[in-house]
Amino acid sequence: MNPSLPLYALLAAVLLAGCSPAAPPQEAAESKQPVAAGPSSPRVVQSVVDQVATVPAATAPSGQEAERLAPAPSPSPPVGPAPAEAEFRAQSPAARPRAEGFAEEARIAGRRDTNELHALRAPSEPTDREKYAQIEDNPVKRAAEQPVSTFSIDVDTGAYANVRRFLKAGRLPPRDAVRVEELINYFDYDYPPPDDREPPFRVNTELAPTPWNSQTLLLAVGIKGYELPRTQLPPANLVFLIDVSGSMNSADKIGLLKPALKLLVRQLRPKDKVAIAVYAGAAGMVLEPTPGNQKAKIEAALDQLAAGGSTNGGAGIRLAYNLARQGFVEGGVNRVILATDGDFNVGTVNFQALKDLVETQRKSGIALTTLGFGAGNYNDRLMEQLADAGNGNHAYIDTLQEANKVLVEQMSATLLTIAKDVKIQIEFNPALVEEYRLIGYENRILRREDFNNDAVDAGDIGAGHTVTALYEIALKGSGGSLSDPLRYGRPAADNAPHGDEIAFLRLRYKQPDGEVSRLLEQPIRRGQAVGDWRETSERFRFAAAVAGFGQVLRGGRHTGDFGYDEVLALARAARGSDPHGYRGEFLTLAGLARSLDPGQGGEQGQAIR
C-alpha cells in the first residue's frame, strides 16, 4: 500500500478487510495459525497494523489524539461462542458482512455503556464501626410492687452533641446514641442556686400534667450546684492525654482537637500547669508540666502533634495518671483530660479491663474528663463509661463552638467537682400513686441497697452544674396506668398514712475530699401540682419538650401522638432567655429530625414528577 495514502484511506481499507470472508482452511494451515473465532484472521489484522505503522509522521495522530482514538481494552472472551456468535456462524456467507457490521456496532455500544456505568457507579459506603451501649427504656413500675426508684445523677452532655452531628449530616441518630437525660441536661434551666456552700446545691421540684399524656403527671427534680467564677478556681494540675493514632488523622479529629484544647489553654493562669502526653502504638510525654502563663509553649506543643499508627489507649492512661500524680496539688484541681475517638486497638482493649484501670486510678484523687471526637469509628460506649468510672464528665466535640461551651463557658463545672457520689432515691406512696416511670438514666440505675452504701460509686456535680430528672406518674383513679394490679398482691391502703405526700425524695452526696455521705430529704406533695402544664415555669416546659424529643427519637414508645410538631410548639413557647442560642438551635434540630424521619410529613411516598 502506498505509504502516502491519507489516514481515511487506511481506515477504509481496515473496514473492507473486516468485511471480507474468513480465510479458507488451507491458508490458515500455511500460516501455522488457528482460525480466529471472529470475522478476521490474525494475518489480515497484522497486515492492517503494518499498513497503519507506515503512515508518515506528518499524518500520524499526536499522543493525545492517539490516546483518544485507541480502542478500549475488550474483556477476555468467554469459553465457547456466545449465542449471538453461534447464530452469526449459521448465517449464509452473503449475509455475514452486514451482520458482522451490526455485531461490531453492538460491541462498541456495549463497551461504551459499560465504561459509562463504571464512571457513574458510586463508591462503597465506609464501614461504620461506631459503638453504643444498648439501652432499653425504663419500664413502667407499679408503686404497690416496687415503690422505690434509685439512680446516680448524670451531668454528661455528649449524647446531645452527637445527636446534633447525625442530624446535621442528614441522618437520624441510632436509637442507642440517644440518652434522653443527656439531651435534657445539655441546657441550663436557671434553677435557684444554694444560699451557702453547705449543702453545695439546692433541690427544686415541680409537678404538673404531662404534655404528652393528660392522664399522668410529670415530676421534675432539678439540682443546681453553687457557682464559682473561673478566677476563683483553685490551682489546676491538668494532663492532656491526646490520641495521635492513625484513626485520628482527619479534620474532625486531630484537626478539631488542637484548636479546642487551645481554647482551654488561653483561660489558664500562672498558678495552673499543664502536661501533654500522647499515645499511638506507644505512649510518651511531649510537654513536661508547664505553667499556664507559658501559653505559646503549650500551644506550640499542640501544633506539632500529628496522627499515625495504632492505638494503645491503656498505656496512655497509665502515663497520664503518673504525670498527674507527680504534679498533684493538694486542695486543687487534679484532672486528666482524654481527647480521642475511643478506637483502642492494641494493648489493653477489653472494655471492662479499661474501666477497671480507670476505677483503680481514680483512688489517687485524680478525675478523668473524656472529650470525644470524630465519626465512623467513634466509641461512644467506652468514652461515656470511662468518664463515669473516672469520677468525671463526658462531652462530645463536634464543633469549635461546642468546645467553647464545654471548656470556656462551663470551665468551672468541667474542672471543679463540688460534690461526688450523688445519688437520688424516690419512694412513691402506693396509696396515691398507681404507676411511675423514670425518663432516661437507664445506665445509671442503682439497687435500692446501694443508696446507703458509701462504697458504691455515683455521679459527680461540678461548680454551677444543673441536673434534671423527670418522672411520669399515674395517680390512682386517673386512668393513666398501663398495667393491671396483681391478682394475689396485697392492695395498698386507701387511707394515705402521710397525708397528700405522693413521694419522698432522698439525696446522698459526699464532699469532694470526703468518704462519708450526707443525706438530704424532702417530701413531694400532691398539692404542688398545677392544673395545666401551660401554667408551669419555662424551665419545666422546655425540659419536657427536650424529653419528648429524645423519646420520639428513640421510637416514642410512651409518647403516643406527641411528635415533632408538638415538640416544636412546646419548645417555642418556652424558649425564654437564650443568650447563647442553644435553645434556638434545638428548634432547628427538631425541625431537621422531622424532615429526616420517613414517618413524618404529608407528602411522603408521593412519586416525583
Disulfide bonds with the S-S distance in Angstrom:
none
